[in-house]
Amino acid sequence: MRNVVRYILLIANLAFVVLLLISAAIRLFHNEPPWIFELVSLGYPYYMGISIAFMFFWIVMRKWWYVLLLLATMALSSAPFFDTFGFGSSRKIQETDDTMTVLTFNVNAFNYMGWSERGFVQGEFFDFVKQSQPDVVCLQEFHYDKKEKYQLIDSLQSIGLRYWKTHQIHSIKNRYFYGTVVFSRYPIVDYGTLTYPNSGNSSQWVDIVRNADTLRVYNNHLESYRLQSQNFETIEQVASGQEFEVAEVKNVLQKMIVAMQKRNTQAIILRKSLHECPYRMIVCGDFNAPAYSFIYHTIQEEHNLHDAFIETSKGVGGTYHWKFLSKRIDFILTHPDFMPVSCKVPNLIISDHYPVLAKLVVND
């Protein structure tokens, strides 16, 4: 009986070895990977955690060949681990260092507490910005309506964020718009948009002039899963072992696969723009994908961008809050000439995302 249990554990262990290797193999693709790779890779942190538990079990059992197998597997799949979990700390800087603070935030149309509370939510956001004093602010799912009492754009301009450009996805002329927006303390001298096929999502870029130097800031909102409350309920049922409708699970999987395929295409388009960019860049926004995804890797590898959170912070740094393990899907990536000094994920609960705030030293 003991041998039977051991063989079952070994088979289970080998299954997680395969899943771990598939997850790591996503980085070998330069073009869009098969959707199954992207779907499997979503479980990467769990595969790694379970594999570590198995390794300690086999150590206790003195099964050294199994331990070596796991060590080799974890070594081969370690790259996404160090993009997922931060082991850094804030850097000390000199008074003479030239710094710039950048904020990115998916504000969920300021609708987290319901449409009637939009004024309150925008006021909370403004207070946060006023206290944080960012130099560049990248917002996704931005909502603006001239008929509302609280006018956030005027408030942000009053504290020095005088320059702004928006990409309007939905709009009513001279009254309302919804989309992405960049606010800046520095003059914006050029701007553009990356539109994506068969998608309402997009990326925008602005060129800012700072100390006679032109920098490009990308504000991205890549494809989301577009899950509804019923879909989240199905996920919870599956995760907790409750009864579920097979048709509902298929519906969730179909939405996820479609979103992954669209995001992969979007990441490749964005990578091309980064490659052609004549300036040093800062890449911000809601990628709707974690750091162990094809999307993150294909964007980050262009120019070997630095991840502000990974370099200066510890832990997972989850930016999307829900009932399950929080994932880091919002990022501030910088050109190697910029040195991240600190990066925080403030616990500001006015959206389904948390903001990301990074201070950078800008080297001339």
BAVO-557715 format. One record per residue (C-alpha): residue number from 1; residue in one letter; x negated, y, z negated. Coordinates in Angstrom, 3 decimals. Example, Ala and Ser with C-alpha at 12.3 -4.5 7.8 and 13.67 -1.06 7.14 Angstrom:
% BAVO-557715
[1, "a", [-12.300, -4.500, -7.800]]
[2, "s", [-13.670, -1.060, -7.140]]
This chain:
% BAVO-557715
[1, "m", [0.000, 0.000, 0.000]]
[2, "r", [-2.851, 2.339, -0.843]]
[3, "n", [-4.389, 1.767, 2.586]]
[4, "v", [-1.058, 2.495, 4.288]]
[5, "v", [-0.787, 5.843, 2.469]]
[6, "r", [-4.384, 6.648, 3.382]]
[7, "y", [-3.761, 5.927, 7.071]]
[8, "i", [-0.625, 8.082, 7.045]]
[9, "l", [-2.614, 10.934, 5.482]]
[10, "l", [-5.379, 10.470, 8.029]]
[11, "i", [-2.908, 10.645, 10.937]]
[12, "a", [-1.347, 13.762, 9.424]]
[13, "n", [-4.808, 15.249, 8.972]]
[14, "l", [-5.716, 14.543, 12.603]]
[15, "a", [-2.477, 16.186, 13.725]]
[16, "f", [-3.443, 19.381, 11.905]]
[17, "v", [-6.952, 19.165, 13.376]]
[18, "v", [-5.410, 19.152, 16.865]]
[19, "l", [-3.085, 22.055, 16.007]]
[20, "l", [-5.987, 24.050, 14.596]]
[21, "l", [-8.110, 23.495, 17.698]]
[22, "i", [-5.236, 24.428, 20.009]]
[23, "s", [-4.745, 27.634, 18.025]]
[24, "a", [-8.429, 28.540, 18.313]]
[25, "a", [-8.522, 27.629, 22.020]]
[26, "i", [-6.245, 30.594, 22.783]]
[27, "r", [-9.439, 32.688, 22.892]]
[28, "l", [-10.820, 30.702, 25.797]]
[29, "f", [-8.175, 32.080, 28.159]]
[30, "h", [-8.942, 35.254, 30.084]]
[31, "n", [-5.560, 35.209, 31.798]]
[32, "e", [-2.169, 34.248, 30.399]]
[33, "p", [-2.312, 30.954, 28.477]]
[34, "p", [0.454, 28.333, 28.662]]
[35, "w", [3.274, 29.365, 26.348]]
[36, "i", [2.820, 26.219, 24.249]]
[37, "f", [-0.635, 27.435, 23.156]]
[38, "e", [0.782, 30.771, 22.029]]
[39, "l", [3.691, 29.102, 20.239]]
[40, "v", [1.441, 26.623, 18.420]]
[41, "s", [-1.013, 29.365, 17.432]]
[42, "l", [1.679, 31.137, 15.367]]
[43, "g", [1.062, 28.562, 12.638]]
[44, "y", [-2.710, 29.082, 12.529]]
[45, "p", [-2.965, 30.248, 8.859]]
[46, "y", [-0.908, 27.257, 7.721]]
[47, "y", [-3.017, 24.784, 9.722]]
[48, "m", [-6.179, 26.240, 8.222]]
[49, "g", [-4.801, 26.160, 4.672]]
[50, "i", [-3.595, 22.563, 4.994]]
[51, "s", [-6.916, 21.504, 6.533]]
[52, "i", [-8.800, 23.000, 3.594]]
[53, "a", [-6.530, 21.076, 1.203]]
[54, "f", [-7.204, 17.871, 3.149]]
[55, "m", [-10.937, 18.509, 2.972]]
[56, "f", [-10.880, 18.679, -0.823]]
[57, "f", [-8.740, 15.524, -0.899]]
[58, "w", [-11.261, 13.604, 1.208]]
[59, "i", [-14.107, 14.888, -0.966]]
[60, "v", [-12.363, 13.415, -3.995]]
[61, "m", [-11.844, 10.188, -2.044]]
[62, "r", [-15.528, 10.273, -0.954]]
[63, "k", [-14.609, 9.952, 2.712]]
[64, "w", [-17.546, 11.967, 4.011]]
[65, "w", [-16.943, 11.351, 7.729]]
[66, "y", [-13.490, 12.875, 7.349]]
[67, "v", [-14.984, 15.814, 5.476]]
[68, "l", [-17.521, 16.366, 8.259]]
[69, "l", [-14.751, 16.210, 10.863]]
[70, "l", [-12.809, 18.902, 9.028]]
[71, "l", [-15.883, 21.079, 8.526]]
[72, "a", [-16.654, 20.871, 12.240]]
[73, "t", [-13.034, 21.677, 13.141]]
[74, "m", [-12.883, 24.666, 10.809]]
[75, "a", [-16.209, 25.956, 12.154]]
[76, "l", [-14.938, 25.732, 15.737]]
[77, "s", [-11.731, 27.550, 14.794]]
[78, "s", [-13.223, 30.127, 12.421]]
[79, "a", [-13.181, 33.159, 14.762]]
[80, "p", [-9.436, 33.880, 14.386]]
[81, "f", [-9.802, 33.317, 10.625]]
[82, "f", [-12.137, 36.310, 10.338]]
[83, "d", [-9.787, 38.426, 12.469]]
[84, "t", [-6.875, 37.504, 10.208]]
[85, "f", [-8.275, 37.838, 6.686]]
[86, "g", [-10.190, 40.942, 5.647]]
[87, "f", [-13.319, 40.633, 3.511]]
[88, "g", [-14.511, 44.230, 3.860]]
[89, "s", [-14.468, 47.254, 1.569]]
[90, "s", [-14.274, 51.007, 1.985]]
[91, "r", [-17.527, 52.610, 3.080]]
[92, "k", [-19.209, 55.512, 1.350]]
[93, "i", [-19.778, 58.519, 3.552]]
[94, "q", [-21.838, 61.700, 3.372]]
[95, "e", [-20.268, 65.137, 3.053]]
[96, "t", [-21.701, 65.962, 6.454]]
[97, "d", [-19.980, 63.026, 8.163]]
[98, "d", [-17.381, 64.001, 10.743]]
[99, "t", [-14.178, 62.116, 9.900]]
[100, "m", [-10.781, 61.714, 11.494]]
[101, "t", [-7.675, 60.096, 9.962]]
[102, "v", [-5.298, 58.098, 12.147]]
[103, "l", [-1.806, 56.828, 11.301]]
[104, "t", [0.287, 54.283, 13.210]]
[105, "f", [3.821, 53.343, 12.195]]
[106, "n", [6.830, 51.631, 13.760]]
[107, "v", [9.535, 53.752, 12.147]]
[108, "n", [12.493, 51.579, 13.268]]
[109, "a", [14.386, 54.662, 14.511]]
[110, "f", [14.518, 55.858, 10.873]]
[111, "n", [17.507, 53.539, 10.585]]
[112, "y", [16.308, 51.181, 7.831]]
[113, "m", [18.915, 52.436, 5.342]]
[114, "g", [21.657, 53.017, 7.904]]
[115, "w", [22.308, 55.836, 10.356]]
[116, "s", [23.880, 58.068, 7.694]]
[117, "e", [20.610, 58.028, 5.722]]
[118, "r", [18.360, 59.027, 8.619]]
[119, "g", [17.744, 62.474, 7.151]]
[120, "f", [16.591, 60.982, 3.851]]
[121, "v", [14.327, 58.438, 5.577]]
[122, "q", [12.754, 61.123, 7.765]]
[123, "g", [12.206, 63.264, 4.674]]
[124, "e", [10.441, 60.359, 2.943]]
[125, "f", [8.267, 59.874, 6.005]]
[126, "f", [7.407, 63.573, 6.181]]
[127, "d", [6.392, 63.605, 2.500]]
[128, "f", [4.120, 60.628, 3.175]]
[129, "v", [2.492, 62.341, 6.166]]
[130, "k", [2.079, 65.593, 4.254]]
[131, "q", [0.305, 63.739, 1.447]]
[132, "s", [-1.838, 61.604, 3.775]]
[133, "q", [-2.886, 64.470, 6.077]]
[134, "p", [-3.578, 62.415, 9.235]]
[135, "d", [-5.133, 64.074, 12.260]]
[136, "v", [-3.441, 61.787, 14.797]]
[137, "v", [-0.066, 60.070, 14.317]]
[138, "c", [1.173, 57.269, 16.614]]
[139, "l", [4.835, 56.341, 16.153]]
[140, "q", [6.901, 53.608, 17.759]]
[141, "e", [10.716, 53.379, 17.896]]
[142, "f", [10.871, 57.119, 17.272]]
[143, "h", [14.339, 58.667, 17.106]]
[144, "y", [15.057, 62.375, 17.626]]
[145, "d", [18.401, 64.133, 17.774]]
[146, "k", [18.811, 67.913, 17.859]]
[147, "k", [22.258, 67.631, 16.274]]
[148, "e", [20.900, 66.060, 13.077]]
[149, "k", [20.268, 68.333, 10.105]]
[150, "y", [16.707, 67.099, 9.511]]
[151, "q", [14.334, 68.066, 12.335]]
[152, "l", [11.206, 65.974, 11.808]]
[153, "i", [9.274, 67.323, 14.799]]
[154, "d", [9.499, 70.883, 13.448]]
[155, "s", [8.413, 69.661, 10.010]]
[156, "l", [5.351, 67.828, 11.384]]
[157, "q", [4.333, 70.832, 13.463]]
[158, "s", [4.540, 73.011, 10.359]]
[159, "i", [1.734, 70.999, 8.692]]
[160, "g", [-0.666, 71.271, 11.591]]
[161, "l", [0.399, 68.449, 13.924]]
[162, "r", [1.140, 71.046, 16.583]]
[163, "y", [0.491, 68.986, 19.704]]
[164, "w", [2.703, 66.085, 20.712]]
[165, "k", [3.641, 63.938, 23.666]]
[166, "t", [6.372, 61.362, 23.951]]
[167, "h", [7.397, 58.550, 26.258]]
[168, "q", [11.179, 58.535, 26.275]]
[169, "i", [12.788, 55.147, 26.786]]
[170, "h", [16.345, 56.391, 26.191]]
[171, "s", [17.383, 60.032, 26.279]]
[172, "i", [20.195, 62.546, 26.553]]
[173, "k", [18.959, 65.694, 28.255]]
[174, "n", [18.123, 68.561, 25.891]]
[175, "r", [19.449, 66.666, 22.892]]
[176, "y", [18.232, 63.156, 22.100]]
[177, "f", [15.441, 60.712, 22.846]]
[178, "y", [14.105, 57.362, 21.636]]
[179, "g", [10.637, 55.972, 22.373]]
[180, "t", [7.003, 56.381, 21.398]]
[181, "v", [5.331, 59.625, 20.361]]
[182, "v", [1.838, 60.855, 19.481]]
[183, "f", [1.290, 63.890, 17.250]]
[184, "s", [-2.151, 65.490, 17.019]]
[185, "r", [-3.979, 68.325, 15.274]]
[186, "y", [-6.186, 68.532, 18.340]]
[187, "p", [-5.140, 69.792, 21.775]]
[188, "i", [-3.743, 67.173, 24.146]]
[189, "v", [-5.181, 67.813, 27.619]]
[190, "d", [-3.774, 64.828, 29.512]]
[191, "y", [-1.354, 61.975, 28.995]]
[192, "g", [0.156, 58.987, 30.738]]
[193, "t", [2.300, 55.890, 30.332]]
[194, "l", [1.846, 52.183, 30.983]]
[195, "t", [5.218, 50.719, 31.914]]
[196, "y", [5.666, 46.964, 31.844]]
[197, "p", [7.726, 44.774, 34.214]]
[198, "n", [11.139, 43.571, 33.031]]
[199, "s", [10.723, 45.223, 29.635]]
[200, "g", [11.942, 48.209, 27.653]]
[201, "n", [8.607, 48.314, 25.841]]
[202, "s", [5.652, 50.418, 26.913]]
[203, "s", [2.329, 51.995, 26.009]]
[204, "q", [1.423, 55.657, 26.193]]
[205, "w", [-1.967, 57.357, 26.091]]
[206, "v", [-3.087, 60.874, 25.344]]
[207, "d", [-6.469, 62.534, 25.842]]
[208, "i", [-7.345, 64.839, 22.960]]
[209, "v", [-10.190, 67.337, 22.736]]
[210, "r", [-12.014, 67.285, 19.420]]
[211, "n", [-15.216, 69.268, 18.888]]
[212, "a", [-15.587, 69.644, 22.660]]
[213, "d", [-15.376, 65.853, 23.038]]
[214, "t", [-12.503, 64.140, 24.844]]
[215, "l", [-11.081, 61.005, 23.216]]
[216, "r", [-8.247, 58.781, 24.403]]
[217, "v", [-5.607, 57.455, 22.003]]
[218, "y", [-3.366, 54.561, 23.038]]
[219, "n", [0.006, 54.205, 21.325]]
[220, "n", [1.432, 50.738, 22.005]]
[221, "h", [4.736, 49.040, 21.422]]
[222, "l", [4.499, 45.583, 22.974]]
[223, "e", [7.343, 43.131, 23.537]]
[224, "s", [9.240, 41.998, 20.436]]
[225, "y", [11.159, 38.758, 19.956]]
[226, "r", [14.439, 40.672, 19.852]]
[227, "l", [15.771, 38.373, 17.171]]
[228, "q", [19.166, 39.101, 15.646]]
[229, "s", [20.327, 38.415, 12.077]]
[230, "q", [21.763, 35.051, 13.171]]
[231, "n", [18.348, 34.082, 14.580]]
[232, "f", [16.616, 34.930, 11.296]]
[233, "e", [19.208, 32.858, 9.461]]
[234, "t", [18.370, 29.882, 11.697]]
[235, "i", [14.639, 30.315, 11.001]]
[236, "e", [15.330, 30.374, 7.256]]
[237, "q", [17.451, 27.214, 7.539]]
[238, "v", [14.684, 25.350, 9.369]]
[239, "a", [11.945, 26.594, 7.020]]
[240, "s", [13.883, 25.665, 3.872]]
[241, "g", [15.021, 22.239, 5.104]]
[242, "q", [18.704, 23.149, 5.329]]
[243, "e", [21.057, 21.912, 8.006]]
[244, "f", [20.845, 23.852, 11.254]]
[245, "e", [22.374, 23.930, 14.711]]
[246, "v", [20.060, 22.519, 17.382]]
[247, "a", [21.497, 24.952, 19.935]]
[248, "e", [20.580, 27.879, 17.670]]
[249, "v", [16.995, 26.606, 17.329]]
[250, "k", [16.742, 26.331, 21.114]]
[251, "n", [18.029, 29.891, 21.412]]
[252, "v", [15.368, 31.188, 19.004]]
[253, "l", [12.603, 29.265, 20.786]]
[254, "q", [13.730, 30.575, 24.179]]
[255, "k", [13.638, 34.164, 22.924]]
[256, "m", [10.184, 33.620, 21.458]]
[257, "i", [8.790, 32.056, 24.633]]
[258, "v", [10.145, 34.839, 26.852]]
[259, "a", [8.692, 37.502, 24.515]]
[260, "m", [5.291, 35.774, 24.392]]
[261, "q", [5.075, 35.586, 28.172]]
[262, "k", [5.993, 39.246, 28.538]]
[263, "r", [3.510, 40.288, 25.827]]
[264, "n", [0.721, 38.328, 27.481]]
[265, "t", [1.341, 40.187, 30.741]]
[266, "q", [1.465, 43.501, 28.882]]
[267, "a", [-1.819, 42.793, 27.088]]
[268, "i", [-3.551, 42.113, 30.421]]
[269, "i", [-2.210, 45.389, 31.884]]
[270, "l", [-3.384, 47.254, 28.779]]
[271, "r", [-6.796, 45.583, 28.954]]
[272, "k", [-7.192, 46.796, 32.550]]
[273, "s", [-6.387, 50.353, 31.469]]
[274, "l", [-8.929, 50.140, 28.640]]
[275, "h", [-11.535, 48.849, 31.073]]
[276, "e", [-10.954, 51.803, 33.407]]
[277, "c", [-10.772, 54.424, 30.647]]
[278, "p", [-13.535, 57.057, 31.087]]
[279, "y", [-13.502, 58.036, 27.397]]
[280, "r", [-14.047, 56.459, 24.016]]
[281, "m", [-10.732, 55.216, 22.745]]
[282, "i", [-8.607, 54.429, 19.706]]
[283, "v", [-5.976, 51.739, 20.277]]
[284, "c", [-3.018, 51.856, 17.884]]
[285, "g", [0.422, 50.451, 17.531]]
[286, "d", [2.801, 47.571, 17.099]]
[287, "f", [1.470, 44.583, 19.050]]
[288, "n", [4.294, 42.331, 17.778]]
[289, "a", [1.662, 39.598, 17.581]]
[290, "p", [-0.852, 38.623, 14.874]]
[291, "a", [-4.645, 38.816, 15.007]]
[292, "y", [-4.938, 35.114, 15.938]]
[293, "s", [-2.944, 35.620, 19.148]]
[294, "f", [-4.021, 35.877, 22.780]]
[295, "i", [-2.582, 39.409, 22.788]]
[296, "y", [-4.844, 40.697, 20.023]]
[297, "h", [-7.935, 38.967, 21.364]]
[298, "t", [-7.553, 40.117, 24.969]]
[299, "i", [-7.127, 43.739, 23.823]]
[300, "q", [-9.823, 43.693, 21.141]]
[301, "e", [-12.492, 42.047, 23.294]]
[302, "e", [-12.408, 44.899, 25.820]]
[303, "h", [-15.242, 47.217, 24.700]]
[304, "n", [-15.598, 45.014, 21.590]]
[305, "l", [-13.184, 47.231, 19.675]]
[306, "h", [-13.530, 47.424, 15.893]]
[307, "d", [-10.558, 46.465, 13.708]]
[308, "a", [-10.309, 49.160, 11.021]]
[309, "f", [-8.533, 46.889, 8.541]]
[310, "i", [-10.871, 43.896, 8.894]]
[311, "e", [-13.980, 46.053, 8.517]]
[312, "t", [-12.885, 47.993, 5.438]]
[313, "s", [-10.189, 46.045, 3.560]]
[314, "k", [-9.471, 42.725, 1.893]]
[315, "g", [-6.651, 40.230, 2.286]]
[316, "v", [-3.968, 39.726, 4.907]]
[317, "g", [-2.764, 43.328, 5.156]]
[318, "g", [0.700, 42.307, 6.322]]
[319, "t", [2.494, 45.109, 8.164]]
[320, "y", [5.853, 43.418, 8.829]]
[321, "h", [7.907, 42.660, 5.760]]
[322, "w", [10.498, 39.897, 5.694]]
[323, "k", [11.294, 36.820, 3.609]]
[324, "f", [8.358, 34.770, 4.864]]
[325, "l", [4.609, 35.329, 4.767]]
[326, "s", [3.968, 38.883, 5.949]]
[327, "k", [1.954, 39.115, 9.149]]
[328, "r", [-0.390, 41.864, 10.319]]
[329, "i", [1.044, 42.868, 13.688]]
[330, "d", [0.261, 46.617, 13.623]]
[331, "f", [-3.323, 47.657, 14.310]]
[332, "i", [-5.832, 50.470, 14.586]]
[333, "l", [-8.697, 49.381, 16.844]]
[334, "t", [-11.576, 51.727, 17.625]]
[335, "h", [-14.418, 52.123, 20.082]]
[336, "p", [-17.752, 50.891, 18.596]]
[337, "d", [-18.971, 54.511, 18.380]]
[338, "f", [-16.376, 55.140, 15.653]]
[339, "m", [-17.121, 53.738, 12.205]]
[340, "p", [-14.037, 52.804, 10.153]]
[341, "v", [-14.435, 54.121, 6.599]]
[342, "s", [-11.177, 52.893, 5.089]]
[343, "c", [-7.886, 51.369, 6.155]]
[344, "k", [-4.748, 51.074, 4.058]]
[345, "v", [-1.303, 49.547, 4.517]]
[346, "p", [0.791, 51.746, 2.176]]
[347, "n", [3.857, 50.187, 0.562]]
[348, "l", [6.272, 52.642, 2.161]]
[349, "i", [9.597, 50.832, 2.539]]
[350, "i", [11.541, 52.955, 5.020]]
[351, "s", [11.208, 50.601, 8.001]]
[352, "d", [10.836, 46.894, 8.715]]
[353, "h", [7.138, 47.695, 9.231]]
[354, "y", [4.578, 49.294, 6.950]]
[355, "p", [2.370, 52.158, 8.147]]
[356, "v", [-1.347, 51.680, 8.788]]
[357, "l", [-3.636, 54.549, 7.810]]
[358, "a", [-7.339, 54.583, 8.714]]
[359, "k", [-10.174, 57.060, 8.206]]
[360, "l", [-12.933, 56.996, 10.817]]
[361, "v", [-16.357, 58.573, 11.117]]
[362, "v", [-16.643, 59.934, 14.628]]
[363, "n", [-20.205, 59.651, 15.904]]
[364, "d", [-21.121, 62.028, 18.727]]
